[in-house]
Amino acid sequence: MAQNHIQKGAVMPWTNNTGADVASGDVVDFADMIGVAAGDIADTEEGNLFVEEVFELTKEAPLVINQGDTVYFDPALGEIDKTNTNVQAGKAFAAAASAATTVLVKLNA
């Protein structure tokens, strides 16, 4: 293993300075990426965010998402969409029909 390897990087420590508590499973947008809270993170406290892996996230409806599409997180609505002016979330791991309320997302892919 390379001597400068630190960790795999699927989980990242994050300090919650949002002014509100973050619940386990909430999507957090920061910098130009998203993470999913690994547990509850009180305001001003540090916790862990998953920044890799596949998560089932709420999606905008009606909207068809095809497997492999680049998807984005709309922080105002808390939903995944295909609007490239929002925060890039990753790639659709599976297709989601128009009526679907969730989509599987490979984070930050």
N, C-alpha and C positions, 0 to 999 in steps of 0.2 A: 504494500500500500504506500502511496506517496506520503512523504513526511509532512506535507502541508495539508493533507486531508483532515477536515474537522468533523464532519458528520454527513449523513446522506442528504439531508435538507428537505425532507418531506414535511417537517414541522418547524415552525419558526417562532421564537419568542416575540411577544408584542405587548407594548404598554398601551392600555386603553386610556386615551385622553379625549374621548368623544363627548364627554359630559353625560353619558348614560351607561348603564350596565349593558353588557353584551351577554346574551344567553348562549349556551351550548348549541351548536348547529347554525348559529347566525352567520350570515355572510358579512365580512368586513372588507371594505375597499380601502386600500392605502397605496400610496405611491401610484404606480400604474399596473397594479395587480389586485387580486382578491385572495382572501383566506377564509376558512371556515373555522369558527371557534371550536376548539377541542373540549372546552368546558366553559362554565360560566366565568366571566371576567368582569369584576366590579370596576366601575370608573376609577381611574388612577392606578389600578393594579395591573400587574403583568400576568399574562397567560400565554397559552400556546395556540397558534393557528396552523391548521393544515394548509399547505400551499401546493400540494401535489395530491394524487389519487383521484378517484371518481366519486362524486357526490350527486345525490338527487336534489335538485334545486327548483324552486318555484319559477315558472316561466310565464311570459306574457301570453295571453290567449285572446283572440285566436291568432296563432302564429305557427306555421309549419317550420320545423327545424329538421334538417337532414343530417344523418350521421356524418361527422367530420366537419360540419359547418363551424366556422369561428363564431363564438357567441360572446355576449357582453352582459355586464351587470349594470342595471339601472338603479343607482342608490336611492333615488327619490321614490321609486315604486317597490324596490326590493325584489325585482324580478330579472330573469334572464331574457334577453332579446337579441336581435341581430343588428342593433343600431351602433355603428362603429364610432359614434361620438361618446358613448358610455365607456366604462372601465372594462377592458378586455378580461374575460373570465377564463377562456380556454377554448376547448373543442368539444362539440357534441359527441359523446361516447356512443349514443344510440339516437335514432330518429325519434322525433316527438310529433304526433299529429296535431292538427289545428286545435282540437278540443282538449288536448292534454293540458293539465295544470302544472306538470313538472317535466324536467328534462334531466338526463344524466350528463354531467359535465366533467371532463377531465380537466382539472384546474390548471391554469397557467400554461397550457400546452401550446 
